[in-house]
């Protein structure tokens, strides 16, 4: 006999990793309110904004500057102004989204800070294309964060190690944009067209190396959007009713 006692030590601490899993799990569960708020409120609002912008809703400095006067005309003469209704919907969404961008527990927000949040999210002074890209990024960021939370909770339940959890997070697709390079296909016109046709309506493509061009090979910029009719929308043409 080696004289080793096999009686459990009553004063021993938690096994390695247990404390980590407990803290991580509690943090995610505590933040679940934001998770459900995003699903129930934020994501539907972002979807509405995307639809309006894809359908030609106009934003910009001119629209923002004249919205008050146009509103007075509608009130005074009862004229129909579909563009104004869309603009006002986007304006309301802009205020809502800005409040959601404020860091949790950051206290009161100055007018300057609030304007900065609007500029980064949805600003009625920005072009429709610029706003669409921002909203797409925000939507993807929310989905990516939710995917990470789901994976971490699942692996914590399985008593995975921190290293295994980190590897699982790294293996997730956390990209913001659609990329042809991720298909592994040869860059031929046929493959590009087939890939484009399979994209969801409204998808934002990272147009690396001018993968997609306009008539005569005209450059369309870093990002392009698949429009509802399957055509290409860019900051130059085919977007926001232009």
Residue pairs with C-beta under 8 A, 6 or more apart in sequence:
14 22
17 159
17 161
17 162
20 162
21 156
21 159
24 152
24 156
24 165
25 153
25 156
28 149
28 152
28 153
29 153
31 149
34 104
35 146
35 149
38 142
38 146
39 146
42 97
42 100
42 142
43 139
43 142
45 93
45 96
45 97
46 97
46 135
46 138
46 139
46 142
47 139
48 89
48 93
49 90
49 93
49 97
49 122
49 131
49 135
50 132
50 135
50 136
50 139
50 202
52 86
52 89
52 90
53 59
53 90
53 128
53 131
53 132
53 135
53 239
53 240
54 132
54 201
54 202
54 225
54 227
54 228
54 233
55 228
56 128
56 240
56 241
57 83
57 86
57 87
57 89
57 90
57 128
57 240
57 241
58 83
58 86
58 87
58 128
58 240
58 241
59 87
59 90
59 123
59 124
59 125
59 126
59 127
59 128
59 131
59 240
60 124
60 125
60 126
60 127
60 128
61 125
63 83
63 87
63 124
64 124
64 125
67 84
67 87
67 88
67 91
67 124
70 81
70 84
71 84
71 88
73 79
73 81
74 80
74 81
74 84
87 124
90 122
90 124
90 131
91 124
93 122
94 118
94 121
94 122
94 123
94 124
95 118
97 117
97 118
97 121
97 122
97 138
98 114
98 117
98 118
98 121
98 122
99 117
101 117
101 120
101 121
102 109
102 113
102 117
109 117
119 126
120 134
121 134
121 135
121 138
122 131
122 134
122 135
123 131
126 134
127 235
127 240
128 239
128 240
128 241
129 225
129 233
129 234
129 235
129 239
129 240
130 235
132 204
132 225
132 239
133 204
133 223
133 225
136 176
136 202
136 204
137 176
140 175
140 176
140 177
141 176
144 172
144 174
147 172
147 174
148 169
148 172
148 174
151 165
151 168
151 169
151 172
152 165
152 168
152 169
155 164
155 165
155 168
156 165
160 168
175 182
176 204
177 204
177 205
177 206
177 223
178 199
178 203
178 204
178 205
178 206
179 205
179 206
179 208
180 187
180 191
180 192
180 195
180 205
180 208
180 211
181 208
183 191
183 195
185 191
185 195
187 211
192 211
192 212
196 205
196 212
196 226
197 230
199 205
199 226
200 226
201 226
201 227
201 228
202 225
202 226
202 228
203 225
203 226
204 223
204 224
204 225
205 211
205 212
205 223
205 224
205 225
205 226
206 222
206 223
207 220
207 221
207 222
207 223
207 224
210 217
210 219
210 220
212 220
212 224
212 232
213 219
213 220
214 220
214 232
214 234
214 236
214 237
218 236
220 232
220 234
220 235
220 236
221 234
221 235
221 236
223 234
223 235
224 232
224 233
224 234
225 232
225 233
225 234
225 239
226 232
226 233
227 233
227 238
227 239
231 238
232 238
233 239
